[in-house]
Amino acid sequence: MTSVGVYVDKLNRWGWHLYGRAVQSCHLWADTLDELLDFASRVCLPSAWLQGVGKRGAVPHFDLTAVWRESAIHSGARELDARETVTSWKRWRKGGPCFQAGGGVYKEGREGERP
């Protein structure tokens, strides 16, 4: 099985309300837009949920509720903590890979190849 660079962060309260109730949500993103779209298609995410494409400084991503997050993880998305999330988004914005081939988070300024 090929390693896919698709990630989810921790659930958080971002102000989402569904049916009048506050719900937690998270972000789903990938090393490349193509990987993100391919993964989203495989887990049946509506394409209308895609955010951040073409916006300067934005990382293309999907916002997910807890149920969708579990589905993404079950399908191979990697869970990241807050530090890893911030580091990977910074790398993505600079045009680099989110992670090095060995799976560790890149240190700022370190160059390498996409996994």
C-alpha positions in Angstrom: 0.0 0.0 0.0 1.4 3.4 -0.9 1.8 6.0 1.8 -0.7 8.8 1.4 0.1 12.2 2.9 -3.4 13.0 4.3 -3.9 14.4 7.8 -6.5 15.3 10.4 -6.0 17.5 13.4 -7.7 17.2 16.8 -11.4 17.9 17.3 -12.0 21.4 18.5 -14.9 23.9 19.1 -14.6 26.3 16.2 -18.2 27.6 16.6 -20.0 25.1 14.4 -23.7 24.5 15.2 -25.7 21.6 13.7 -29.4 21.4 14.4 -29.0 24.1 17.1 -26.3 22.3 19.0 -22.6 23.1 19.2 -20.4 20.5 17.7 -16.6 19.9 17.5 -14.9 19.8 14.1 -11.4 19.3 12.7 -9.5 19.8 9.4 -8.5 17.3 6.8 -5.7 18.3 4.4 -2.9 16.6 2.4 0.6 17.1 1.0 -0.9 17.9 -2.4 -4.3 19.1 -3.6 -4.5 16.0 -5.9 -4.0 13.7 -2.8 -6.6 15.6 -0.9 -9.2 15.4 -3.7 -8.5 11.7 -4.3 -8.9 10.9 -0.6 -12.0 13.0 -0.3 -13.6 11.1 -3.3 -12.7 7.7 -1.7 -14.4 8.6 1.6 -17.4 10.3 -0.2 -16.8 13.9 1.1 -18.9 16.4 -0.8 -16.7 18.5 -3.1 -18.7 21.6 -2.0 -17.0 21.3 1.4 -13.5 22.0 0.0 -12.1 25.2 1.4 -9.0 27.4 0.8 -8.3 26.7 -2.8 -6.9 29.7 -4.6 -6.8 31.8 -1.4 -3.5 33.3 -0.7 -1.9 31.7 2.5 -4.8 29.2 2.8 -4.2 25.5 2.9 -6.8 23.6 0.9 -8.8 21.5 3.4 -12.1 20.1 4.5 -13.8 20.8 7.8 -15.0 17.5 9.4 -17.3 16.6 12.2 -16.3 13.8 14.6 -18.1 11.1 12.5 -16.3 12.2 9.3 -13.0 12.4 11.2 -13.3 8.8 12.3 -14.1 7.7 8.8 -11.0 9.6 7.5 -8.8 8.0 10.1 -10.2 4.5 9.4 -9.4 5.2 5.7 -5.8 6.1 6.4 -5.6 9.7 7.4 -2.9 10.4 9.9 -3.8 12.1 13.2 -1.7 15.1 14.2 -1.3 17.0 17.4 -1.4 20.8 17.5 2.4 21.2 17.1 2.5 18.9 14.1 -0.5 20.6 12.5 1.0 24.1 12.8 4.4 22.8 11.4 2.8 21.0 8.5 0.6 23.9 7.5 3.6 26.3 7.6 5.5 23.9 5.3 2.6 23.6 3.0 2.2 27.3 2.7 5.9 27.5 1.8 5.4 25.0 -1.0 7.1 22.2 0.8 6.0 18.8 1.9 4.2 18.5 5.3 6.4 15.6 6.4 9.7 13.9 5.6 9.7 10.4 4.1 10.5 8.9 7.5 7.2 10.2 8.9 8.6 12.9 11.2 7.7 16.6 11.2 10.1 18.8 9.3 12.0 21.4 11.3 11.6 24.9 9.9 14.0 25.6 7.1 14.9 21.9 6.5 14.5 20.8 2.9 13.5 17.4 1.6 11.4 15.4 -0.7 7.7 14.6 -0.5 6.9 11.2 0.9 
